[in-house]
């Protein structure tokens, strides 16, 4: 058994041949101004743990989604931090679907809270 582990460890430390492209983790989140929009392929979402400013305990954390997209002809993807509205709109969108996302700014909610408001469209014609 020890031999298999040693052989496995050695195999993992070998140089990677040039015909392989490393897949980078989710890209940095893009900032959007009110009225900004983009058309891109939706690549999916990943749950991230971030500091919760509304937590009653110091150092409190919460989970949020980071949605990843890739624009036509782009070498790298980009991400948007999730919000209740964006998460709901993208919940049933399959990875690989072409979407148009428009940021409509901050909207007031009950209780004095606010939310980022997005509109999302899915393409009926998929090639991008």
C-alpha positions as CSV (number, residue, x, y, z in Angstrom):
1,X,0.0,0.0,0.0
2,X,2.8,2.4,0.8
3,X,4.3,1.8,-2.6
4,X,1.1,2.9,-4.3
5,X,0.9,6.1,-2.3
6,X,4.5,6.9,-3.1
7,X,4.0,6.2,-6.8
8,X,0.9,8.3,-6.9
9,X,2.5,11.2,-5.1
10,X,5.4,11.1,-7.6
11,X,3.0,11.0,-10.5
12,X,1.2,14.1,-9.3
13,X,4.4,16.2,-9.0
14,X,5.5,15.5,-12.6
15,X,5.5,18.4,-15.1
16,X,2.3,18.8,-17.0
17,X,2.7,18.3,-20.8
18,X,2.1,21.4,-23.0
19,X,-1.1,20.0,-24.6
20,X,-3.0,20.6,-21.3
21,X,-4.5,24.0,-20.3
22,X,-5.0,24.6,-16.6
23,X,-8.5,25.5,-15.7
24,X,-8.4,28.6,-13.4
25,X,-10.7,29.0,-10.5
26,X,-13.6,31.5,-10.8
27,X,-12.4,34.9,-12.0
28,X,-12.6,38.1,-10.0
29,X,-16.1,39.5,-9.8
30,X,-16.9,42.3,-12.3
31,X,-18.3,45.6,-11.1
32,X,-21.3,46.9,-12.9
33,X,-22.9,50.4,-13.0
34,X,-26.6,51.0,-13.3
35,X,-27.7,50.3,-16.9
36,X,-24.6,48.2,-17.7
37,X,-25.3,44.9,-19.6
38,X,-23.4,42.1,-21.3
39,X,-24.1,39.0,-23.4
40,X,-22.1,35.9,-22.5
41,X,-22.3,32.2,-22.0
42,X,-23.3,31.3,-18.5
43,X,-20.8,28.8,-17.0
44,X,-22.5,28.1,-13.7
45,X,-22.1,29.2,-10.1
46,X,-20.0,28.3,-7.1
47,X,-20.8,28.8,-3.5
48,X,-18.3,31.0,-1.6
49,X,-18.1,31.9,2.1
50,X,-17.8,35.7,2.7
51,X,-17.9,38.0,5.7
52,X,-21.5,38.8,6.8
53,X,-21.8,42.5,7.7
54,X,-25.2,41.8,9.3
55,X,-24.0,39.0,11.6
56,X,-24.5,39.6,15.3
57,X,-21.3,37.7,16.1
58,X,-17.9,39.1,15.2
59,X,-16.3,37.4,12.2
60,X,-19.7,35.9,11.1
61,X,-19.7,34.4,7.7
62,X,-22.4,33.7,5.1
63,X,-22.6,31.7,1.9
64,X,-23.2,33.5,-1.4
65,X,-23.0,32.5,-5.0
66,X,-20.4,33.6,-7.5
67,X,-21.8,33.3,-11.1
68,X,-19.3,32.8,-13.9
69,X,-19.6,33.9,-17.5
70,X,-17.5,34.0,-20.7
71,X,-18.0,36.6,-23.5
72,X,-17.7,35.7,-27.2
73,X,-14.0,35.6,-28.2
74,X,-12.7,36.2,-24.6
75,X,-9.8,34.2,-23.3
76,X,-10.9,34.4,-19.7
77,X,-14.2,34.2,-17.9
78,X,-15.5,36.8,-15.4
79,X,-17.9,36.5,-12.4
80,X,-20.7,38.4,-10.7
81,X,-21.5,38.1,-7.0
82,X,-24.9,36.7,-6.5
83,X,-27.8,38.6,-5.1
84,X,-31.3,37.2,-4.3
85,X,-32.7,38.5,-7.7
86,X,-29.8,37.3,-9.8
87,X,-29.6,33.9,-8.1
88,X,-33.3,33.3,-8.7
89,X,-33.1,34.3,-12.3
90,X,-30.2,32.1,-13.0
91,X,-31.3,29.1,-10.9
92,X,-32.9,27.2,-13.8
93,X,-30.4,28.4,-16.5
94,X,-28.3,25.5,-17.7
95,X,-24.5,25.9,-17.9
96,X,-23.6,26.8,-21.5
97,X,-26.7,28.9,-22.1
98,X,-26.1,32.3,-23.7
99,X,-27.6,35.0,-21.5
100,X,-28.0,38.8,-21.5
101,X,-27.6,40.3,-18.0
102,X,-28.6,43.9,-17.3
103,X,-27.9,45.6,-14.0
104,X,-30.7,48.0,-13.0
105,X,-29.1,49.4,-9.8
106,X,-30.1,49.3,-6.2
107,X,-33.7,48.9,-5.2
108,X,-35.2,49.6,-1.7
109,X,-36.7,46.7,0.2
110,X,-39.0,46.6,3.3
111,X,-37.3,47.3,6.6
112,X,-34.8,49.7,5.1
113,X,-32.7,47.1,3.3
114,X,-31.6,47.2,-0.3
115,X,-30.9,44.8,-3.1
116,X,-29.1,44.8,-6.4
117,X,-31.6,44.4,-9.2
118,X,-30.8,42.4,-12.4
119,X,-32.8,41.5,-15.5
120,X,-31.8,38.3,-17.3
121,X,-32.7,36.9,-20.7
122,X,-31.8,33.5,-22.1
123,X,-31.0,33.2,-25.9
124,X,-33.3,31.1,-28.0
125,X,-30.4,30.8,-30.5
126,X,-27.5,29.3,-28.7
127,X,-24.4,29.7,-30.9
128,X,-22.1,32.4,-29.6
